[in-house]
Amino acid sequence: QVQLVESGGGSVQSGGSLRLSCAASGNTYSASYMAWFRQPPGKEREGVAFIGTFEDTTYANSVKGRFTISRDNAKNQLYLKMNSLKPEDTAMYYCAADRLNWGLLPRYTYWGQGTQVTVSS
């Protein structure tokens, strides 16, 4: 089992920045592959950014050049730095982990409870 706890969400104005964190605990060996997802109100959950075991990354087109995913394996932490935020980035953001590589597909075994990001215009 892996437990994931997100933090760092909040309310910002358009153009602002936030850094989300996700703390992993438990059997972190099963958290080889990690990703960030988001779910806007009334919409489906979508993949935002993925990071693999070799620090390889993948981003959704909508956030490329604005968001950066990173991880600190020594601290069991996952991060998402979000710059140039837009109102359409408003969503609940979730971190996810698995021992399998799901990329940006929402098929991960372990999920956090989410942290809300609200961007006002």
N, C-alpha and C positions, 0 to 999 in steps of 0.2 A: 504494500500500500504506500501511496505517496500523498502527502497533504500539501496543498498549495494555498497560499494566502497572498492576495494582491493588496497593494497600497499605493498611494500617490495620486489617486484621482482627485478631481475638484472642478471648480468652475473658473474658466478663463475667458478672456475676450479673444475675438478673432485675431490671428497673428501671434498669439501667445504660445508658450511652451509648457509642457509638463513632462515629468519622468515617472513612469509607472515602475513598480518593483513587484516581484513575485518571489516569496520565500518558499522553498521546497524543504520538506522534512519527511522522515520515514525512510523507506527503501529507495533512496535517490538514484540507485543504480538503474531503476526502472524509468528514470526521467532523462534518458539519453537524448531524446528529441523533444524540443519544446517550442511552443508557439503562443502568439497572442491572437485572440479573436475579439470581435466586438459584435454587439447586437443593439442596433438602434430601436427605439420604441416602435412596436408593430411590424418589425422586419425580422428576417431570418439572421441567424448568426453567420458571420463571415470571417474568413481568415484574413489577418492583417500582416503578420510577419512570422517567419519560421527561422529557427536556428538549429543546425545539426551538430553532431559530435565533433566535427572538424571546423566548427565556427562558420560553416557554409550557411548562407542566408537566402531567403526568398521573401519578396514583398508583394503585396497586392498593388496593382497599378495605381490605385487611388492614393496610396501613401508613399510611393517611391520618391526618394529625394527629400522627404520631410520627416519620416520616421526612421529610427535606427534601433534594431534589436541587438542585445548583447547578453552575455552571461558570465558569471563569476562562479566557476565550479567549486572553488575552494570555500566559498561562502554559501553555496547552493542557492544562488540568486539569479533571477532572470530580470532583465530590464527592457523597457521600451521608452526611448527618448522621442518625444513628439514635438516637432517644431512647426511653425507656420500653421497653427491649428485653424480649422475652418468650422463653421457651424455644422456642416455635414459630418464632422468627426464625432459629434455628440452621440454617445452610446454607453452601454455597460461594457467594460473591457474585462476579458477573462484570460487567464493564462492556462495553458494546457500542457500535459506531458505524457510521454509514452516511451516504451522501449522500442517501439516500431516507428518507422518514418512515415508519418501521414502528411507531411508538408502542410499545406493550408486547408486540408480537408478536416471537417469537424468530427473526426473519428477517434480522437484521443481518449485514452482510458481515464485519465485523471484531470480534473478541472477544479479551479478555484471558485470562490463565491462571487467574484467580480468586484470591480471598483468603477464608480460612475464618473464619466468625463462629460462635462457640459461646456460647450463653446458658444458664446453669445456674439452676435454681430454688432 
